[in-house]
Amino acid sequence: MECAERLIDPHTVLVAVSYADGETGIIQPIQELATISHRNGTQLHCDMTYALGKEELHLTRLQVDSASFESWFVHGPPSTGAIYLARPSRWPTIYRGPGLGRVMRGDVPWDDIPWDAQSTALNGVILAGFATALKLIRENNLQQIRHMEKLRHYWEENLMEHCPECVIVGRQCPRLSNTNCVIVPDIPIDDLCTRLQQYDFGKGNEWVEMYEEEEFYGSSHVLRRMGLETEAHKLLTISVSCYTTMEEIEQFTADFIQAVWDYRAQYKLKSNREVKGD
């Protein structure tokens, strides 16, 4: 928070922050940032894409001025989202829509509507899908959060029991209920993922590759700030869904641990437990 206190001043136009980091799942101190922002006369925008459906979100309690969400992160259709405005009258209208009502009344022919506006009008079906996903969250959110926390706890406890050399990033910090970030020492993540091709991972080195085409080559700023830049090629982000079952996480946990053991046996690497003589 010392950095925020130093950077946010009366000349700041807008403060934008993610509710939680997508790589580690660590939740940011949003309410404290809102307090600092408002004290300096600026507004706070919060990207809550990763948190929707994974945490209980009380926007008025967090005191954010605006927030953004994406549909496909909550099993809704892609290419749509939503923006929350605490005080809508203070924000200018960015886009007024295609005037679909005039078309339906017969005032304007459909062909007279610009093609990009036609595309926006047709997104009504997608928005309905997003609304359905949000309704399911509202009806089952707390139950789903507890379910994902239970799955994450099972995975982490078994991983640390059988592979104590692994490091769970941010384990003592507030985290999203569905996200786990783990460092697997001495094992190239690409090799481990090859052994687990039936699963899809978020890899730390993907954040490195993302920057290769830009002048800012290196790992993501999140990993750098956490002092994990050199660990990027050993880092995996593993997320569960509210629809993931305990049987599925049990199978994944067993497969993951076996893949680590197989690699160590193949290259004659010892785990921390073997070194200590356990």
PEQUI-V264134 format. One record per residue. RES is the residue in one letter. PHI is phi in whole degrees, -180 to 180 (NA if undefined). NEAR is the number of other C-alpha atoms within 12 Angstrom. D_LAST is the distance of its C-alpha to the last C-alpha in Angstrom with 1 decimal. Layout:
{{RES;PHI;NEAR;D_LAST} {RES;PHI;NEAR;D_LAST}}
This chain:
{{M;NA;17;41.6} {E;-61;10;43.1} {C;-66;11;43.5} {A;-64;22;45.3} {E;-60;20;47.5} {R;-78;14;48.5} {L;-86;18;49.1} {I;-89;27;51.0} {D;-140;20;54.5} {P;-60;18;58.0} {H;-89;14;58.5} {T;-71;21;55.6} {V;-82;17;57.0} {L;-154;25;53.9} {V;-107;32;50.2} {A;-123;26;48.1} {V;-148;29;44.5} {S;-82;30;42.0} {Y;-60;40;40.7} {A;-147;32;37.2} {D;-79;33;35.7} {G;-72;34;35.4} {E;-83;39;32.5} {T;-112;41;30.1} {G;81;38;31.9} {I;-70;32;32.2} {I;-86;31;35.4} {Q;-86;30;38.0} {P;-78;24;39.9} {I;-62;35;43.1} {Q;-63;26;45.0} {E;-66;21;44.7} {L;-66;35;45.8} {A;-64;35;48.7} {T;-61;25;49.8} {I;-63;30;49.8} {S;-62;33;51.7} {H;-68;25;54.3} {R;-63;18;54.8} {N;-99;23;55.8} {G;76;19;58.0} {T;-118;24;56.0} {Q;-105;33;54.5} {L;-114;37;50.9} {H;-105;32;50.1} {C;-123;38;46.7} {D;-84;31;45.3} {M;-107;40;43.6} {T;-55;31;43.1} {Y;-72;36;39.3} {A;-90;37;39.6} {L;-61;42;42.2} {G;84;40;40.9} {K;-108;37;37.4} {E;-141;36;38.5} {E;-78;23;41.3} {L;-104;30;43.8} {H;-114;18;46.5} {L;-66;28;48.7} {T;-68;17;51.2} {R;-67;15;48.5} {L;-74;25;46.9} {Q;66;28;50.4} {V;-78;39;50.1} {D;-86;36;53.5} {S;-155;33;52.6} {A;-150;36;49.6} {S;-125;28;49.1} {F;-140;32;47.4} {E;-124;31;47.0} {S;-72;31;47.5} {W;-70;25;45.1} {F;-74;29;42.0} {V;-121;36;42.9} {H;67;25;43.7} {G;-94;27;47.3} {P;-69;23;49.5} {P;-76;20;49.0} {S;68;20;51.5} {T;-152;27;52.3} {G;-167;31;51.1} {A;-151;22;52.5} {I;-124;23;53.3} {Y;-100;25;53.5} {L;-123;24;56.1} {A;-67;23;56.3} {R;-133;16;59.9} {P;-57;14;61.3} {S;-66;9;64.7} {R;-87;11;63.3} {W;-112;15;62.1} {P;-73;10;64.6} {T;-73;10;64.9} {I;-88;7;63.2} {Y;-145;10;64.2} {R;-93;11;66.9} {G;91;20;66.2} {P;-87;25;68.4} {G;71;22;71.1} {L;-62;26;70.2} {G;-61;15;72.3} {R;-65;16;75.4} {V;-66;18;74.7} {M;-66;14;74.4} {R;-79;11;77.7} {G;88;13;79.3} {D;-72;13;80.2} {V;-132;16;78.3} {P;-64;16;77.7} {W;-57;22;74.1} {D;-67;14;74.9} {D;-83;17;76.0} {I;-82;22;72.5} {P;-55;17;70.5} {W;-61;13;67.9} {D;-69;14;65.0} {A;-71;21;66.3} {Q;-60;20;66.6} {S;-61;18;62.9} {T;-64;22;62.1} {A;-64;24;64.3} {L;-70;18;62.6} {N;-72;22;59.3} {G;-58;21;60.3} {V;-64;18;58.5} {I;-64;25;55.3} {L;-63;24;55.7} {A;-64;19;56.2} {G;-65;24;52.9} {F;-63;28;51.2} {A;-61;25;53.0} {T;-64;20;51.7} {A;-62;27;48.1} {L;-67;27;48.7} {K;-63;17;50.2} {L;-64;21;47.1} {I;-64;29;45.0} {R;-61;21;47.3} {E;-78;13;47.3} {N;-131;20;43.5} {N;-59;25;41.9} {L;-63;21;40.0} {Q;-63;21;38.7} {Q;-67;29;37.6} {I;-62;31;35.8} {R;-62;22;33.8} {H;-64;27;33.0} {M;-67;32;31.7} {E;-63;31;29.6} {K;-64;25;28.1} {L;-64;34;27.2} {R;-64;38;25.8} {H;-63;25;23.6} {Y;-60;27;22.3} {W;-61;36;21.6} {E;-69;33;19.8} {E;-64;23;17.6} {N;-71;24;16.4} {L;-62;32;16.1} {M;-70;25;13.9} {E;-72;20;11.7} {H;-99;24;11.3} {C;-135;31;12.2} {P;-65;27;11.1} {E;-75;27;12.9} {C;-72;31;16.1} {V;-123;28;18.6} {I;-93;33;21.1} {V;-72;33;24.3} {G;70;26;26.3} {R;-62;25;24.0} {Q;-91;13;25.6} {C;-99;18;29.1} {P;-61;22;31.6} {R;-134;33;31.2} {L;-62;39;33.1} {S;-66;39;32.0} {N;-109;43;31.5} {T;-113;42;30.0} {N;-134;42;26.4} {C;-121;39;25.9} {V;-128;39;22.5} {I;-104;39;21.6} {V;-109;39;19.5} {P;-64;28;18.8} {D;71;25;19.7} {I;-120;33;21.2} {P;-60;26;25.0} {I;-61;32;26.0} {D;-61;23;28.9} {D;-67;20;26.8} {L;-64;33;24.6} {C;-67;28;27.8} {T;-64;18;29.3} {R;-74;22;26.6} {L;-125;24;27.3} {Q;-65;16;31.1} {Q;-77;14;31.8} {Y;-117;22;30.7} {D;-115;18;32.4} {F;-119;28;30.6} {G;-97;28;31.8} {K;-102;35;30.5} {G;-59;38;30.5} {N;-75;31;32.3} {E;-68;25;35.0} {W;-71;31;36.0} {V;-73;29;36.3} {E;-61;18;38.4} {M;-61;18;40.6} {Y;-94;16;41.9} {E;-63;15;42.6} {E;-85;11;46.2} {E;-112;11;46.9} {E;-74;8;47.4} {F;-92;14;44.4} {Y;-69;17;41.8} {G;144;26;38.2} {S;-75;30;35.6} {S;-65;31;36.9} {H;-64;21;38.0} {V;-63;23;35.4} {L;-66;30;32.5} {R;-64;17;34.3} {R;-64;12;35.0} {M;-87;19;31.3} {G;74;14;30.4} {L;-112;29;28.7} {E;-59;23;31.3} {T;-76;20;29.1} {E;-96;32;26.5} {A;-57;38;29.1} {H;-80;33;28.2} {K;-116;34;24.6} {L;-108;39;25.7} {L;-125;39;26.4} {T;-107;35;28.5} {I;-122;35;28.1} {S;-121;35;30.8} {V;-106;38;31.4} {S;-114;31;34.9} {C;-66;34;36.5} {Y;-99;22;37.1} {T;-70;22;33.5} {T;-96;19;32.4} {M;-64;22;29.2} {E;-62;14;29.1} {E;-68;21;29.4} {I;-72;32;26.6} {E;-64;23;24.3} {Q;-66;21;25.4} {F;-62;31;25.0} {T;-61;30;21.4} {A;-63;23;20.4} {D;-66;24;22.4} {F;-66;36;21.0} {I;-61;30;17.3} {Q;-63;22;18.4} {A;-64;28;20.4} {V;-65;37;17.6} {W;-61;28;15.5} {D;-62;21;18.7} {Y;-64;27;19.6} {R;-65;25;16.4} {A;-69;15;16.8} {Q;-64;13;20.5} {Y;-104;14;20.2} {K;55;14;17.1} {L;-97;19;15.3} {K;-102;24;11.7} {S;-83;28;10.1} {N;-59;21;8.8} {R;-66;16;5.2} {E;-69;17;5.9} {V;-65;11;7.8} {K;-81;10;5.7} {G;82;8;3.8} {D;-73;11;0.0}}
